[in-house]
Amino acid sequence: MELACLDVDPARALGIYDLLGAKIRQTHARLANSLRAAFPDVAERIDLVLAWAPQVLSYGAAYQWATRLHCAIETDDRELFDYLVADFVRFECAAAMLSGQNFVADAASAPHLWDDDAPRGPIVIPLIGAHDLGRRGIIVQGGEIEGKLITPRAVGGMRIEAFEQNYRLARSKSQFNLAAVGAWERAQEEIEAAITLSEQLVPGLFGRYRTDVVPLLREGNISNAGTDEAAPFVVYTSFEREKVDLVACFAHEEAHALINSADKLLGDVLPDTTVKMPVPWKPGMLRSLSNVLHGLISFGRAAQVRTRANAAGLGSRDNDEARTREMRWVSDVSEQLLSGCLGELPPSLREWIESNLTVFDAPPPSPLGREVIGRSTPSASMFPWALAADPQGHRSAVEVSGVLSTGPWHRGSGHYREQDRIDISTDDHPQLADFVKRVVPELIAEQFGVTVAATAVKGHRLRPGDSIRTHSDHSPGPDAFRAVLGVSAVPTDGGLLRLCDTGEQPVIAAPLRFGDCLIFQIAEPCNHDVTELRSSTYRYTVIATYHRVASAG
């Protein structure tokens, strides 16, 4: 029940999403193979997107596209099949934009997007946003599209998606009262306004929750939200909320998202029963054990957020009412479960239910202190290095994980073709800026007695099969140190950063846990390599380079 915890380890949460994203990519690869004989052009188009920018086929819209295509094939619905094949131009466009490639699609390629050679409305580019395009069709040159982006930036791992039609299908409309297409401004405003409060009440929540947010209509004084197990990486919610209520809503819905994602990976992560019981949050409906546990987890999380807000002097009458109601629901239903209304419970589940009743008043966890895990000793054959864990490094990894998982990557870097590279602006990532500009220089001064300043920050991604050959970053220039921050939420098979001696023999192999940082001197020869990645998930790192500067003394 680790995923149930309001303060779940961000690496564990992001790891679940990474594993599910890898599974969705694999689904597309298998789909391409199954289409190769009868529809070779469609298979090649899927292959190309996976080669250019595989992240495009890793999340919510791509999951829905593949699911609908499977349905079209199984039901022999050629009209739907042709529609989806034409609609794939949006994913090809996204792949071109996120990899710096060229791509062109005219109105004939996707007739459902154009009417009399004019766009029927904004065109959604998955992972990027809706664009107003001209009459010439979709034109991407060097990753730049001819058109205007009209939707906002992501906030942490969350992005408002008020246009995507794959989130507005009959199933969604039957469950949710969707806001008008394109109605994103209020949602974006409220999410951005709640960032600071969220970090105070549930550190890391907005960064670790990887989802598209589809706005719902508010019904009078009633706020609504929902997570559909058939729509991973998507949450539906109304706005016009107090900040505390919005944070509680996302904490609640994230629990559903994590458990549903784990179910898709492992199957039946929560125990279930054939016997059902009424629950107060769904009057008139009966729920089996797994659904009841979903409710205990999510409403317990929300009540905990509201309790923390009260403790911080940020409560309100509405917050108190919601907190009292949610705590009562959790307490009453827990008591019924413990009394055997759905049968005998496993001892571990009884223990969790009992403990869940005691966490309402638990404060946010205190971060661990800085720790130097290992470091070099003077050696004639090895260059100086140190491996450190700092809470700011962990916060930075959470913050930057969103752009690394969905952002623009370019294949190859100089002589190293088997990796992807992304430029990272610390102006857009304040936690990373503090880590790179303050924490790492402090570590270098403490461990090596050298004063440095950061000069460049970039990200690296390795895909399955990638490796980096033995090389040295030493050059005659002013570069003195390099810091490598681990941002892989899932422990990888392979992808070890190995530090080698002067004979290029590996001496130290570091898997780089999420948030750990390996610092090494590059002012002298510094042989190192990265072993072949054999995982289905990717290996992410952030690389910062430092120059030596004169000491203030």
C-alpha positions as CSV (number, residue, x, y, z in Angstrom):
1,M,0.0,0.0,0.0
2,E,3.0,2.3,-0.4
3,L,1.2,4.1,-3.3
4,A,-1.6,5.0,-0.9
5,C,0.6,7.3,1.1
6,L,0.0,11.0,0.6
7,D,3.8,11.5,0.9
8,V,4.6,8.6,-1.5
9,D,8.2,8.7,-2.6
10,P,8.2,10.8,-5.8
11,A,10.6,8.4,-7.4
12,R,8.1,5.5,-6.8
13,A,5.2,7.5,-8.3
14,L,7.2,8.7,-11.3
15,G,8.6,5.1,-11.7
16,I,5.0,3.7,-12.0
17,Y,4.3,6.3,-14.7
18,D,7.6,5.5,-16.5
19,L,6.9,1.8,-16.5
20,L,3.4,2.4,-17.9
21,G,4.7,4.8,-20.5
22,A,7.2,2.1,-21.6
23,K,4.3,-0.4,-21.9
24,I,2.3,2.0,-24.0
25,R,5.3,2.4,-26.3
26,Q,5.7,-1.4,-26.6
27,T,2.0,-1.6,-27.5
28,H,2.6,0.8,-30.4
29,A,5.6,-1.2,-31.5
30,R,3.6,-4.4,-31.5
31,L,0.7,-2.6,-33.3
32,A,3.2,-1.6,-36.1
33,N,4.4,-5.1,-36.5
34,S,0.8,-6.5,-36.7
35,L,0.0,-3.9,-39.4
36,R,3.2,-4.4,-41.4
37,A,1.9,-6.9,-43.9
38,A,-1.5,-5.4,-44.7
39,F,-0.7,-1.7,-44.1
40,P,3.1,-1.2,-44.4
41,D,2.7,2.6,-44.7
42,V,0.9,2.8,-41.4
43,A,3.5,0.6,-39.7
44,E,6.3,2.7,-41.1
45,R,4.7,5.9,-39.8
46,I,4.4,4.4,-36.2
47,D,8.0,3.2,-36.5
48,L,9.2,6.7,-37.4
49,V,7.5,8.4,-34.5
50,L,9.1,5.8,-32.1
51,A,12.5,6.5,-33.7
52,W,12.2,10.3,-33.7
53,A,10.4,11.0,-30.4
54,P,9.2,7.8,-28.6
55,Q,7.7,9.9,-25.7
56,V,4.9,11.0,-28.1
57,L,3.6,7.4,-28.0
58,S,3.9,7.0,-24.2
59,Y,1.0,8.9,-22.7
60,G,-2.7,9.5,-22.6
61,A,-3.6,10.6,-26.1
62,A,-1.5,7.9,-27.7
63,Y,-3.0,5.3,-25.3
64,Q,-6.5,6.3,-26.5
65,W,-5.4,6.3,-30.2
66,A,-4.0,2.7,-30.0
67,T,-7.0,1.5,-28.0
68,R,-9.4,2.9,-30.6
69,L,-7.4,1.5,-33.5
70,H,-7.4,-2.0,-31.9
71,C,-11.2,-1.7,-31.5
72,A,-11.5,-0.6,-35.1
73,I,-9.5,-3.7,-36.3
74,E,-11.4,-6.1,-34.0
75,T,-14.9,-4.8,-35.2
76,D,-13.8,-4.4,-38.8
77,D,-14.8,-0.7,-38.6
78,R,-13.0,0.6,-41.7
79,E,-14.4,4.1,-41.3
80,L,-12.9,4.5,-37.8
81,F,-9.7,2.8,-38.9
82,D,-9.2,5.3,-41.7
83,Y,-10.1,8.2,-39.4
84,L,-7.5,7.2,-36.8
85,V,-4.8,6.6,-39.5
86,A,-5.4,10.1,-40.8
87,D,-5.4,11.5,-37.3
88,F,-2.0,10.0,-36.7
89,V,-0.5,13.1,-38.5
90,R,-0.9,14.9,-35.1
91,F,1.5,12.4,-33.5
92,E,3.9,12.6,-36.4
93,C,3.9,16.4,-36.1
94,A,4.6,16.2,-32.4
95,A,7.5,13.8,-33.1
96,A,9.0,16.2,-35.6
97,M,8.7,19.1,-33.3
98,L,10.2,17.3,-30.4
99,S,13.2,15.9,-32.3
100,G,14.0,18.9,-34.6
101,Q,12.9,17.1,-37.8
102,N,10.9,18.2,-40.8
103,F,7.3,17.1,-41.5
104,V,4.5,18.2,-43.8
105,A,0.8,17.1,-43.9
106,D,-1.7,18.8,-46.2
107,A,-5.5,18.8,-45.9
108,A,-5.7,15.7,-48.0
109,S,-3.7,13.8,-45.4
110,A,-6.1,14.6,-42.6
111,P,-9.4,15.7,-44.1
112,H,-11.1,15.6,-40.7
113,L,-8.9,18.5,-39.6
114,W,-9.6,20.8,-42.5
115,D,-12.7,22.1,-44.2
116,D,-12.3,23.7,-47.7
117,D,-8.6,24.0,-47.2
118,A,-9.0,25.8,-43.9
119,P,-8.5,24.3,-40.4
120,R,-11.8,23.4,-38.7
121,G,-10.3,24.7,-35.5
122,P,-7.2,24.5,-33.3
123,I,-5.2,21.4,-34.0
124,V,-3.9,19.5,-30.9
125,I,-0.3,18.4,-31.1
126,P,0.1,15.7,-28.4
127,L,2.5,16.7,-25.5
128,I,2.8,20.2,-26.9
129,G,-0.6,21.8,-27.1
130,A,-3.2,23.2,-29.5
131,H,-2.1,25.4,-32.4
132,D,-3.8,27.7,-34.8
133,L,-2.5,26.7,-38.2
134,G,-2.7,28.4,-41.6
135,R,-4.3,27.1,-44.7
136,R,-1.2,25.3,-46.0
137,G,-1.6,22.4,-43.6
138,I,0.9,21.1,-41.0
139,I,4.4,22.3,-41.8
140,V,7.3,21.6,-39.5
141,Q,10.8,22.7,-40.4
142,G,13.7,21.9,-38.1
143,G,11.2,21.3,-35.2
144,E,9.5,24.6,-35.7
145,I,5.8,24.6,-36.8
146,E,4.1,27.2,-38.9
147,G,1.4,28.2,-36.5
148,K,0.7,29.7,-33.1
149,L,0.5,27.8,-29.8
150,I,-2.6,28.8,-28.0
151,T,-2.5,26.6,-24.9
152,P,-0.4,27.1,-21.8
153,R,2.8,25.5,-20.5
154,A,2.7,22.5,-18.2
155,V,2.8,23.0,-14.4
156,G,5.2,20.4,-13.0
157,G,3.9,17.1,-14.4
158,M,0.4,18.5,-15.1
159,R,-0.8,20.1,-18.4
160,I,-4.3,21.5,-19.1
161,E,-5.8,19.7,-22.1
162,A,-9.0,21.4,-23.2
163,F,-8.9,20.5,-26.9
164,E,-7.9,16.8,-27.2
165,Q,-10.8,14.9,-28.8
166,N,-9.5,11.5,-27.5
167,Y,-10.4,12.8,-24.0
168,R,-13.9,13.7,-25.2
169,L,-15.3,10.4,-26.3
170,A,-18.7,8.9,-25.5
171,R,-17.4,7.1,-22.4
172,S,-15.9,10.3,-21.0
173,K,-19.1,12.3,-21.8
174,S,-21.2,9.7,-20.1
175,Q,-19.2,10.0,-16.8
176,F,-18.3,13.7,-16.8
177,N,-19.8,17.1,-17.6
178,L,-17.0,18.4,-19.7
179,A,-16.3,22.1,-20.0
180,A,-16.4,23.7,-23.4
181,V,-13.7,22.8,-25.9
182,G,-10.8,25.2,-25.4
183,A,-11.8,26.5,-21.9
184,W,-8.5,26.3,-20.2
185,E,-7.7,29.8,-18.8
186,R,-9.4,29.4,-15.4
187,A,-7.9,26.0,-14.8
188,Q,-4.4,27.2,-15.7
189,E,-4.8,30.3,-13.4
190,E,-5.9,28.2,-10.4
191,I,-3.2,25.5,-10.8
192,E,-0.4,28.1,-11.1
193,A,-1.8,30.0,-8.1
194,A,-1.8,26.8,-6.0
195,I,1.9,25.8,-6.7
196,T,3.4,27.3,-3.6
197,L,0.6,26.0,-1.3
198,S,0.9,22.5,-2.8
199,E,4.6,22.5,-2.1
200,Q,3.9,23.5,1.5
201,L,1.2,20.9,2.1
202,V,2.4,18.0,0.0
203,P,6.0,18.5,-1.2
204,G,6.5,17.3,-4.7
205,L,2.8,16.6,-5.6
206,F,2.6,18.8,-8.6
207,G,5.9,17.6,-9.9
208,R,5.3,13.8,-9.4
209,Y,1.7,13.8,-10.7
210,R,2.0,13.2,-14.4
211,T,-1.3,13.9,-16.1
212,D,-3.3,15.8,-18.6
213,V,-6.0,17.9,-16.8
214,V,-9.4,18.1,-18.6
215,P,-11.6,20.8,-17.2
216,L,-15.2,20.0,-16.1
217,L,-18.1,22.3,-15.6
218,R,-18.9,23.3,-12.1
219,E,-22.4,22.4,-11.1
220,G,-23.7,25.1,-8.8
221,N,-21.8,24.8,-5.5
222,I,-20.6,21.3,-6.3
223,S,-17.1,20.5,-7.4
224,N,-16.5,17.4,-9.4
225,A,-13.5,15.3,-10.3
226,G,-12.8,11.9,-11.6
227,T,-10.2,9.5,-12.9
228,D,-11.2,6.9,-15.4
229,E,-9.3,3.6,-15.2
230,A,-9.6,3.3,-19.0
231,A,-7.9,6.7,-19.5
232,P,-4.4,6.7,-18.0
233,F,-2.5,10.0,-17.7
234,V,-5.8,11.9,-17.6
235,V,-7.7,13.5,-14.8
236,Y,-11.1,15.3,-15.1
237,T,-11.9,18.1,-12.7
238,S,-13.9,21.2,-12.2
239,F,-12.3,24.5,-11.0
240,E,-13.5,27.6,-9.3
241,R,-12.0,26.1,-6.2
242,E,-10.1,27.4,-3.1
243,K,-6.4,26.6,-3.3
244,V,-6.6,24.1,-0.5
245,D,-9.5,22.3,-2.2
246,L,-7.6,22.1,-5.5
247,V,-4.5,20.6,-3.8
248,A,-6.8,18.1,-1.9
249,C,-8.5,17.3,-5.2
250,F,-5.2,16.4,-7.0
251,A,-3.9,14.5,-4.0
252,H,-7.2,12.5,-4.1
253,E,-7.1,11.8,-7.8
254,E,-3.4,11.0,-7.9
255,A,-4.1,8.1,-5.7
256,H,-6.6,6.7,-8.2
257,A,-4.1,7.3,-11.0
258,L,-1.2,5.5,-9.3
259,I,-3.3,2.5,-8.3
260,N,-4.9,2.3,-11.8
261,S,-1.5,2.5,-13.4
262,A,-0.1,-0.2,-11.1
263,D,-3.1,-2.3,-12.0
264,K,-2.3,-2.0,-15.7
265,L,1.3,-3.1,-15.0
266,L,0.8,-5.8,-12.4
267,G,-2.9,-6.6,-12.3
268,D,-5.1,-6.6,-9.1
269,V,-2.9,-4.6,-6.8
270,L,-5.8,-4.3,-4.4
271,P,-7.6,-7.3,-3.0
272,D,-11.3,-7.7,-4.1
273,T,-14.4,-9.4,-3.2
274,T,-17.6,-10.5,-4.9
275,V,-19.6,-9.2,-1.9
276,K,-20.4,-5.5,-2.1
277,M,-21.3,-2.8,0.4
278,P,-22.8,0.7,0.2
279,V,-20.4,3.7,0.5
280,P,-21.3,7.2,1.6
281,W,-19.4,8.9,-1.3
282,K,-21.6,7.1,-3.9
283,P,-25.1,7.1,-2.4
284,G,-27.3,4.3,-3.8
285,M,-24.4,2.3,-5.2
286,L,-22.7,-0.8,-4.0
287,R,-18.9,-1.3,-4.1
288,S,-16.7,-4.3,-3.8
289,L,-13.5,-4.3,-1.6
290,S,-11.1,-2.9,-4.2
291,N,-13.3,0.0,-5.0
292,V,-13.9,0.7,-1.3
293,L,-10.2,0.7,-0.7
294,H,-9.8,3.2,-3.6
295,G,-12.2,5.5,-1.7
296,L,-10.5,5.1,1.7
297,I,-7.1,5.9,0.2
298,S,-8.2,8.9,-1.9
299,F,-10.6,10.5,0.7
300,G,-8.0,9.8,3.4
301,R,-5.4,11.7,1.4
302,A,-7.8,14.6,0.8
303,A,-8.6,14.8,4.5
304,Q,-5.0,14.8,5.4
305,V,-4.3,17.7,3.1
306,R,-7.1,19.7,4.7
307,T,-5.8,18.9,8.2
308,R,-2.4,20.2,7.2
309,A,-3.9,23.4,5.9
310,N,-5.8,23.9,9.1
311,A,-2.6,23.4,11.1
312,A,-0.8,26.0,8.9
313,G,-3.6,28.5,9.6
314,L,-4.9,28.2,6.0
315,G,-8.3,26.6,6.6
316,S,-11.7,27.9,5.9
317,R,-15.3,27.0,6.8
318,D,-15.7,25.1,3.5
319,N,-12.4,23.3,4.1
320,D,-13.5,22.3,7.6
321,E,-16.8,21.0,6.4
322,A,-15.1,18.9,3.7
323,R,-12.4,17.7,6.1
324,T,-15.1,16.6,8.7
325,R,-17.1,14.8,6.0
326,E,-14.2,13.0,4.5
327,M,-12.8,11.9,7.9
328,R,-16.2,10.6,8.9
329,W,-16.5,8.7,5.6
330,V,-13.1,7.1,6.1
331,S,-13.7,6.3,9.7
332,D,-17.2,4.8,9.2
333,V,-16.3,2.7,6.2
334,S,-13.1,1.5,7.9
335,E,-15.1,0.4,11.0
336,Q,-17.5,-1.6,8.8
337,L,-14.6,-3.3,7.0
338,L,-12.9,-4.2,10.2
339,S,-16.2,-5.6,11.6
340,G,-16.3,-8.0,8.6
341,C,-19.0,-6.6,6.4
342,L,-17.1,-7.8,3.3
343,G,-15.7,-10.9,5.0
344,E,-12.4,-11.7,6.7
345,L,-9.6,-9.4,5.8
346,P,-5.9,-10.3,5.4
347,P,-3.9,-9.3,8.5
348,S,-1.8,-6.9,6.4
349,L,-4.9,-5.1,5.1
350,R,-6.4,-4.8,8.6
351,E,-3.2,-3.3,9.8
352,W,-3.2,-0.8,6.9
353,I,-6.8,0.2,7.5
354,E,-6.1,0.8,11.2
355,S,-3.0,2.8,10.5
356,N,-4.8,4.9,7.8
357,L,-7.1,6.1,10.6
358,T,-4.1,7.6,12.4
359,V,-2.4,9.6,9.7
360,F,-4.8,12.6,9.4
361,D,-2.7,14.7,11.6
362,A,0.7,13.6,10.2
363,P,2.8,16.6,9.0
364,P,4.8,16.6,5.8
365,P,7.9,14.6,6.2
366,S,11.2,16.4,7.0
367,P,13.8,16.0,4.3
368,L,16.9,14.0,5.0
369,G,20.2,15.8,5.3
370,R,23.1,15.9,2.9
371,E,25.1,12.8,2.7
372,V,28.4,12.1,0.9
373,I,27.9,8.4,0.0
374,G,31.4,7.8,-1.3
375,R,34.4,9.7,-2.6
376,S,37.9,9.1,-4.0
377,T,41.1,9.0,-2.1
378,P,44.4,10.3,-3.6
379,S,45.4,8.0,-6.4
380,A,47.9,8.0,-9.2
381,S,45.5,6.1,-11.5
382,M,42.1,7.7,-10.7
383,F,40.7,11.2,-10.9
384,P,38.9,12.9,-8.0
385,W,35.2,12.1,-7.6
386,A,32.4,12.2,-5.0
387,L,28.9,10.7,-4.9
388,A,26.4,12.7,-2.8
389,A,22.7,12.7,-1.9
390,D,21.2,16.1,-1.0
391,P,17.5,16.8,-0.5
392,Q,17.7,19.7,-3.0
393,G,19.0,17.2,-5.6
394,H,15.9,15.0,-5.0
395,R,13.6,18.1,-5.3
396,S,15.4,19.1,-8.5
397,A,15.0,15.6,-10.0
398,V,11.2,15.7,-9.3
399,E,11.0,19.2,-10.8
400,V,12.8,18.5,-14.0
401,S,11.3,15.0,-14.6
402,G,8.4,16.5,-16.5
403,V,10.4,18.2,-19.2
404,L,12.7,15.2,-19.5
405,S,9.9,12.7,-20.0
406,T,7.9,14.8,-22.5
407,G,10.2,17.5,-23.8
408,P,12.2,18.0,-27.0
409,W,15.3,15.8,-27.4
410,H,17.9,15.7,-30.2
411,R,19.4,12.4,-31.1
412,G,23.2,12.2,-30.9
413,S,25.7,14.6,-29.2
414,G,29.0,15.2,-31.0
415,H,30.8,11.9,-31.4
416,Y,28.3,10.1,-29.1
417,R,25.4,9.1,-31.4
418,E,23.8,6.6,-29.0
419,Q,22.2,9.1,-26.7
420,D,19.6,12.0,-26.8
421,R,20.4,15.5,-25.6
422,I,18.2,18.3,-24.3
423,D,19.2,21.9,-23.3
424,I,17.8,22.9,-19.9
425,S,17.2,26.4,-18.8
426,T,17.5,26.8,-15.0
427,D,15.3,29.9,-15.4
428,D,12.4,27.6,-15.8
429,H,13.4,25.3,-13.0
430,P,14.1,27.1,-9.7
431,Q,14.8,24.0,-7.7
432,L,17.3,22.8,-10.2
433,A,18.8,26.3,-10.4
434,D,19.4,26.3,-6.6
435,F,20.9,22.8,-6.8
436,V,23.2,23.6,-9.7
437,K,24.3,27.1,-8.6
438,R,24.4,26.7,-4.8
439,V,24.4,23.1,-3.6
440,V,26.9,21.5,-6.1
441,P,29.4,24.3,-5.7
442,E,29.2,23.9,-1.9
443,L,29.9,20.2,-2.3
444,I,32.8,20.8,-4.6
445,A,34.2,23.3,-2.1
446,E,33.7,20.9,0.8
447,Q,35.1,17.8,-0.9
448,F,37.8,19.3,-3.1
449,G,38.6,22.7,-1.8
450,V,37.9,24.4,-5.1
451,T,35.6,27.4,-5.8
452,V,33.5,26.9,-9.0
453,A,30.6,28.4,-10.9
454,A,28.1,26.6,-13.2
455,T,28.5,27.4,-16.9
456,A,26.2,24.9,-18.7
457,V,23.3,22.6,-17.9
458,K,21.9,19.9,-20.2
459,G,20.0,16.6,-20.0
460,H,20.9,13.2,-21.4
461,R,18.6,10.3,-22.2
462,L,19.6,6.8,-23.1
463,R,17.1,4.5,-24.8
464,P,17.2,0.7,-24.7
465,G,20.3,-0.5,-26.4
466,D,22.2,2.8,-26.0
467,S,25.6,3.1,-24.4
468,I,28.4,5.6,-24.2
469,R,31.9,4.5,-25.0
470,T,34.9,5.2,-22.8
471,H,36.0,8.8,-23.1
472,S,37.5,11.7,-21.2
473,D,35.8,15.1,-20.8
474,H,39.2,16.7,-20.2
475,S,40.1,19.6,-22.4
476,P,42.6,22.4,-22.4
477,G,39.8,24.9,-21.6
478,P,38.6,26.3,-18.2
479,D,36.2,23.4,-17.4
480,A,37.1,22.0,-13.9
481,F,34.2,19.8,-12.7
482,R,31.2,18.0,-14.0
483,A,28.1,17.0,-11.9
484,V,25.7,14.2,-13.0
485,L,22.3,14.2,-11.4
486,G,20.3,10.9,-11.6
487,V,16.7,11.4,-12.8
488,S,15.8,7.8,-13.6
489,A,12.8,7.0,-11.4
490,V,13.0,3.3,-12.3
491,P,16.2,1.4,-11.4
492,T,17.7,0.5,-14.7
493,D,19.2,-2.8,-16.0
494,G,22.5,-1.5,-17.3
495,G,23.1,2.2,-17.8
496,L,25.8,2.3,-15.2
497,L,28.1,5.3,-15.1
498,R,31.6,3.8,-14.7
499,L,34.7,5.7,-13.7
500,C,37.8,4.2,-15.2
501,D,41.5,4.4,-14.4
502,T,44.2,5.7,-16.7
503,G,44.2,2.4,-18.5
504,E,40.5,2.8,-19.2
505,Q,39.6,-0.1,-16.8
506,P,36.4,0.4,-14.8
507,V,36.9,1.0,-11.1
508,I,33.6,2.5,-9.9
509,A,30.2,1.7,-11.3
510,A,27.3,4.0,-10.2
511,P,23.6,3.3,-11.1
512,L,22.8,6.8,-9.9
513,R,19.7,6.6,-7.9
514,F,16.9,9.2,-8.4
515,G,18.3,12.5,-6.9
516,D,21.9,11.3,-6.3
517,C,24.7,13.3,-7.8
518,L,28.1,12.1,-9.0
519,I,30.7,14.9,-9.2
520,F,34.1,14.4,-10.8
521,Q,37.0,16.5,-11.8
522,I,37.5,17.1,-15.5
523,A,40.5,19.5,-15.3
524,E,42.6,16.3,-15.8
525,P,42.0,13.1,-17.8
526,C,38.8,11.5,-16.5
527,N,38.0,8.3,-18.4
528,H,34.4,7.1,-17.9
529,D,31.7,5.3,-19.8
530,V,28.0,4.2,-19.5
531,T,27.1,0.6,-20.0
532,E,24.4,-0.6,-22.4
533,L,20.9,0.1,-21.2
534,R,18.8,-3.0,-21.3
535,S,15.6,-1.7,-19.6
536,S,12.4,-0.8,-21.3
537,T,12.4,2.5,-19.5
538,Y,14.9,5.3,-20.2
539,R,17.9,6.5,-18.3
540,Y,17.7,10.2,-17.6
541,T,20.5,12.4,-16.2
542,V,21.1,16.2,-15.9
543,I,24.7,17.2,-16.5
544,A,26.2,20.5,-15.2
545,T,29.6,21.8,-16.0
546,Y,31.7,24.1,-13.8
547,H,34.6,26.5,-14.2
548,R,37.1,27.2,-11.5
549,V,36.8,30.8,-10.2
550,A,39.0,32.9,-8.0
551,S,38.1,32.5,-4.3
552,A,36.6,35.6,-2.6
553,G,39.4,35.4,-0.1
